[in-house]
Amino acid sequence: MIQQLLNDAEEREAEAERHMYEIHDRNVLQELTPWLRRTGWMTRFDGKNMKILHDLIAEPKRVPENPEDRLRLIWESVSRVMSNCWEGVKDCVSRDWNLILHWLASASKTEQSQSPFSVYMDKKTRARYTSYWQQFMVFVLRGLDDPERYGIDYTGKQQAILREIKNEIEKEDMLEDVLDDMVFEASLLFVQHSNFVKQRSALLYFTGILGYHVGWKRWRDPGDYTTMLAGLQWVMRILVLEFAIPTEERDEWFDIHQKNPLQQFLLSHKYLIEGEAFPYDRIHTLMNYGMKSSINRVKRSKVSWSTDEKILYYEGRPLRMRDWKRFVHEVLEEAEKMLAKRLLFREDETLPSVNLHSWIDNQSNRQTGYYFAKEEQNGVKKAQERMMKALRQSAEWGRMMENTGDDLMFNQAGVENYEHWDVRFRRTLLLLLTITCGLSGRGTEMTALKYMNTVVGDRHLALQDGQFMAITEYHKSLAIMDVLKA
């Protein structure tokens, strides 16, 4: 009987958890933050089960248990379509059509952006942005089976093209080019959806589903959400660009069109600006509002300390300072032994004494190839001689060198083993630099550190007053979006 009570309690708990996915707008003003009032999600999704809606945007998997899931073809088609559109953006640069990219980056009806739509963008970010549209396309196709249940509206044209797509992917002799053209056409119909027609925008409905974190069973905060809106904007821009001035028509443009490419693009620019009744306006203004509100929002800290300051808690997990200090010393000892024995061929595993105060580092020297060791005359040659002498006196000589009688050569296997230890040492050095240098930069900043000036920029490691210092640059926005820190 006790077990039956426990089973009943477990069932009730599971049922209560399932109900947590359901949205109920109780119209209690005090429960709504300014962010939730602005999004209108509580009203839009009132009565909906967000877990069911989230299942509609899940990536179709290639699994033997479900070979009939043809929606995987849509996922792959969207990727090809976006790649083609991205190539069209880069093609504008190769033709010196940069003025078009200034307008493409602008959300203003009357003024171009001071900066062009960037072609310098992290590959992973492009893949993430593309995945939002992949989710959207499988969402509208799955929702077509029961739009009333899911709360999705479609115009007649949207329904027609989606049904054509469904018929196409069921064909045994399906052609990728044909499917890609259909996916491109369908995508544009959702981008060009007027807010004044009877049917509400499926794209805007989808953005609300993205705003729900199914793992947390709650709405996302603006800081976790605005990057998704930025991704959707990026997709919409490159879609409209390819629609307005197709890449395949550009070589013979004036044989086909009377207007020049910029004039032709501006005819479709209305789909990408504020103040026009299309989905982009809502997405763009909500993103800007979210970015401003996230700046002013104070988040709960992930880090706290014990009262005696001997234990740091990160997301509730303890880290004792004595264990942390021991870890740092162990890593430092490992790095020193690795450098001494594996790379400098010192059998006693100790490093030579070096007086860093005796070295001069001219940080104003911006010549490509310069770093502090270049201050010593013939310094590289002397270092090479020291290394060969140390190698000759070590047990590694026989493994790294081959004497053919007429010539002395490096053994390839020995060289590869040395390079293995070199990479392992530099990784350990990067770890040490990150955990001992004070407030560390992001991963992209730390892994981009250079010890030597290059043709594209200054070095980041400098020697001053007998100590090395790492000079990091604000790297995240530059690497991802080609935007400097303001």
N, C-alpha and C positions, 0 to 999 in steps of 0.2 A: 504493500500500500504506500509506503514511504517513497519507493521508487516511482510509483505512478504519480505521486504529487510532484516529485522532482521533474518527471517528464512533462507534466502539464505546465509547470513553471517555465521550463526551457522552451516549450512551444509558444507560450504567451510572450516570452521575451523575444523570440524570433519574429513573431507577428508584429510586436511593437517596433522592432528594428525595421521591418519592411515598410511600416507606415511612416518612418522617418523620411523616406524619399518623397512623400506626398507633400505638395505645397497647398497650404490653406491660408488664404488672405483674410485675416480676422479684422482688417481695417483698424488696427490699433496704432495710432500715430506714433506713440512712444517707442514702439518696437522697430520702426523703420528709420534707418540711418539716412542722412542726405544722399548717400550713394544709392541705396535701394529705392529711394523715392525717385531719383533721377532715372534709374534703369527701368523702373516699372515692372520688374520681373515677378513680384508677388502677385500682381493683378493678372499679368499675361499668362502665367502658368498656374493660376488658381485651379485646384482640383486635379492637376496632372501629377503623375508619378515620374519623377526625374530619372529614376533608374531605367525605366522602360524607354524614355526618350534618349538617354545616353547609350543604350544598347544599339540604337539606330545609327550612331556615328562611329561605332567600333570598326576597326580595320578588318576587312575580310582576310582570313588566313588561308594559306594553301595547306590544307591538311588532308590526308588520305581518307579520314572519316567523313569528310564533306566535300567530295569532288564536284558536286553540282553548284557550289557557291560561285557563280559566274561574276559576282560583283568584284572579285579580285581583278578582273579585266578592266573595270572602271577605275579602280585605284591606280593601276599601272598606266592607264590612258591619261589620267589627270597629270601624272608625273611627266609624261611625254609632252603633253600640251604646254605645261608650264616651262619645260626646258626649251621648247620651240619659241615661246613668247620671250623668254630670257635672252635667247640668241638674237631676237629681234631688237631688244633694248641695246645690246652690245653692237649690233649692226649700225644703229644710229650714230654711235661714237665713231665707228670706222669710216663713216661717210661725212663726218663733221656736222651732223645734224644735232648739235648739242642744244640749240635753242629749243628744239622739241622736248628734250629731256628737262629743261628748266620749267616748261609749262606742265610736263607730266608730273613733276614734283610739287606743283602748286595746287592748293585747294581754293584759290581765289579765282573769281570769275573774270577779274580785270587786270590781274598782275601776275607776272611770272615769278617763280621762286628765284632767290639769289643764288641758290645752289642747285645743280642739276640732279635729277634722279640718278643715284649712284650705281655704277657697274662694279664697284669694289665692295663686295659683300661676302661674308663668311659662308662657305658652302653648307655648313650644318644649319645655319640660319635659314638659308633658302629652302632646304629640305623640310625644316620645321614649318615654315610659312606655307609651303606646298601641301603639307599634311593637313592643314586646316581646310583647304579646298577639297582635298581627297575625302575628308570626313563629311564635308557638306554634300558632295555629290552622292555618296552612298546613303546619306541621310534622306535626301529628297527622293531617291529611287526606292528605298525601303518604305518610306512613308506613303508612297503612291498606292500601296496595297490597302491602306485604311486611313486616309487623310483625316477623317472626322475624329477617329479615335486618338490620333496623335496631335491633332490641332494644327495641321499644316494646310495652308492655302496654296492653290496653284491657279495660274491663269490658264486659259484654254491652250495657248501656244506652249506654255511650259509643260502641261500634261502631254501634249502631242509629241513633243521632242523626247520626253522621258520614256514614253511608250515605244517610240522608235528605237531608242537606245536599248531598252529591255529586249526587244525583238532581235536586235543586231547581236547582242552578246549570247543569245541562245543558238545562233547559227553555227554549224560545224565549220563552214568556210568563211567565218568572220574575218574581215580585213581591218587591220589596225588603223590604217589611214582613214577609212570610212568612220570607224568608231571615234577616232580623235576629232574629226570634223564635227561629229554630232555632240561630243562632250564640250567642244569649244562653243558651239552654237547655243547649247543649253546654258552654259556658264554665263554667256552674255545676256541671255534673257532674264536671268536672276539679277545681274548687275544693273540692267536697264529697267527694272521693275518700277513702275511709277507708284508713289505712295498714295495717289489719289484714286487708284482703281479699287473696286470692291474687295478683291482678294488682298489680304495683307501679305507683306513680303516674307517669303520662306527664309530668305537669307538673314533678315533681322531676327526672325524667330530662332534660327540656328545660333545666332550670336548669344542669345539668352541661354541656350543649352550649354554652350561653352562656358558661360559664366557660373555654372553650377559645378562644384567639385564633388563628384560622386563618392570619392573616398571619404571626404569629411562630412558628407551629407549636409552641405550648406553652400551658400553663395560665396563666390570668390570676392576677396577685397580688390580694390582697384589696382594695387601694385602687382597682383598676381594675374590680372586680366588684360591690362592695356597692351601687353606685348602680343596677345592674340589678335586684338583689333588692329594693331600695326601690321601683323602678318596678313590679315584679310585685305587691308588697304593695299598692300604691296601686290597681292594677287590681282585685285581689281584693276590696278593701274596698268600692269603689263598686259592683261587681257584686252583692255580698251585700246591700248597702243597698237597691238597687233590687229585688232578689228579695224581701227581707223586707217592705218597705213600698213597693209600686209607686207611682210618681208619679201615675199615672192614677186611683188609688183614694183619694187623699188628701183630695180635696174632700168626698167622701161616706164618709169612713172608718168612722164609727160606724154607718152604715146597712149596712155590709158585715161589720165585725169586732166582736167583743165586747171584745177586748183593745185597750188604747190603743197608739199607734204604737211607743212605747218598749218596752213589754212584748212586742210582736210582733217587734221587731228583736232583742231579747235572746234570743229563741228560736233565731235564726240566728247569734248572736254567737260560738258555739262554733267556727265555721269560721275565725275571725279572731284566735284567742288562742293563747298558749303553753300547753302542757300538754294539748292535745287531739290526737288521732291523725289530723290532717288536714295537707295540704301546707303550710299557713300556718305551723304550728309550726316545721317544719324550715327554711323560708325565713327566718323572723324570727330564729330563734336563730343561724343561720349568718351572717346579716347583722350581728347584734350582735357575734359572735365576730370576723368579718372587720374590722369597724370598730375594735375594740380592738387587734387584732393589727397593723393598718396604722399605727396611731398609734405603736406601739413599734418598727416596722420602719424601719431606716435604708436609704434608697434610694441608689443610686449617683448622684452628681451629674451633671447634664447639662452643667455649666459647669466649665472648667478654664483655667489660665493657663500661658503659656510661662514659662520660667525667668527671662527678663528682664522679665516682666510687661508686655510691649508687645503681646501678641496674646492675645485671649480666644477660647477654643474652645467653641462651643455644639454639642453632639452631634457633635463632631469637626470642625465647620466653622469655619475661622479668621475672626476679625474683628480687624483691626489698629486699634489705638487712634488712630493718627494719622488714619486714614480716617474713623473714627467721629467724631472731633472736627471734622474738616472738614465732615462731613455736618451736624452740629448747627449749625455757623456758617452753612452755606448755607441751611438751612431758616429760621434766624432772620432772615437777610438778606431772604429771599423774603417772610416774614411782614411785616417792617417796611415793605418797599416796597409790598406789597399794601394794608396799612392806610393808608399815607400817600397813595398815588396813587388807589386805587380807592374807598376809603371816606371819606377825609378831604379828597379833592380837592386835594392838594398836588402841584403839578407837578414840584417838585424832588425828590420821592420821599423826603423826610426827615421825621421826626416832630418835632413841637413839643417843646420842653423842658418837662418837668413835674416839679416838686419834690414827690415823694410824702411827704416828711417834713412838709409843710405841711397834709396832709389828716388829718382826724380820722375814725376808724372806731370807732363804739360797738358792740362785738361782743355786748354784753348786750342790745341793742335787738332784740327778737324780733318787732316789729310787721311784719305782712305788707306787702310792698312796700319794705321798708327795705334799703338798702345804703349804702356810705360816701358816695356822691355826694349822697345826700339830706341830708347835714349842711350843705351850702351852700344858703343861702336862694335860692329861685328858680333853683337850679342847672340843672334840666332846661330851663327856658325860655332861660336864657343859652346853654346848649349848642346848643339848636335855632337860636338866632340866629347863633351862630358857624358852624354848618354851612351855613346858607342863604347867609351872606356868602361862605364859601369856595366854595360851588357856583356862586354868581353870577360869581365871578372866574375860574372854570375853564372848560375846553372842554366839560365835561359839561353845562353849563347848557342848551345847545340840544337835547341828546339827552334830557334828563330833564324839561324844562319845556315847557309849551305856553301861549302867550299868545293867548287868544280875543278880546282887545280889551276885554271886560268883566270877565274873570277870568283868574287865573293858576292853571294846573292842572299836576299831575304827569303826565308821559307814561307810560302803562302799560308799554310796552316798555322804557323807560329804568329804571323802577322794578324790573322783573323782572331786568334786567341787574345793577343794584346789589345786589339780594337774592342773586343768584348769587354775586357776589364776597364778600358778607357770609358766606354759608355756607362758601365755600371758605376764607376767612380763619379762621373759627372752627374748622374742621377742622384747619388747620395749627397754630393755637394749641393745640388739644388735643394734637396730636402733640408740640409743644414742651414743654408742661406735663408730659406723660408721660415724656419722655426726659431732662428736666433737673431734675425736682423731687426727685431721690433715689429712694428705694424707692417705686415707683408702685403704685397700687391696681389691681385687676382692671379689665377693660374696662367691665363694668357699673357699677363705682363711678365711674370717670373720666368716662364719658359722662353720668352723672347729676348732675354738679356744677352747682350753682346759684349765680349771683352775687347773687341777691336772695332775701329771705325770702318764703316762700309760705304759703298756708293749711295746707299739709300738713307743713311743716318749715322748719328754719333753712337759711340759705345756707351754702355751702361755701368761698367765696372771701372772704378777709378781708385787710385792710391793717394791718400792724403794723410800726412802726419803719422806715417807708419801704420796706417790702417786702411783696409779695403772698404769701400762703400758701394752700395748698389743704388743706382739712380733709375727709378722706374718712371715710366710715362703713363698717363691715363690712357689705357689701351682698349677697354671694352667697346665703347661706342665707335672708336676709330676702326677697330678690326671688323666689327659686325656691320656697321652701317655707314662707315666713312664720314662720321661726324665727330668733330673735335669737341672736347669738354668746354662748355661755356664759362 
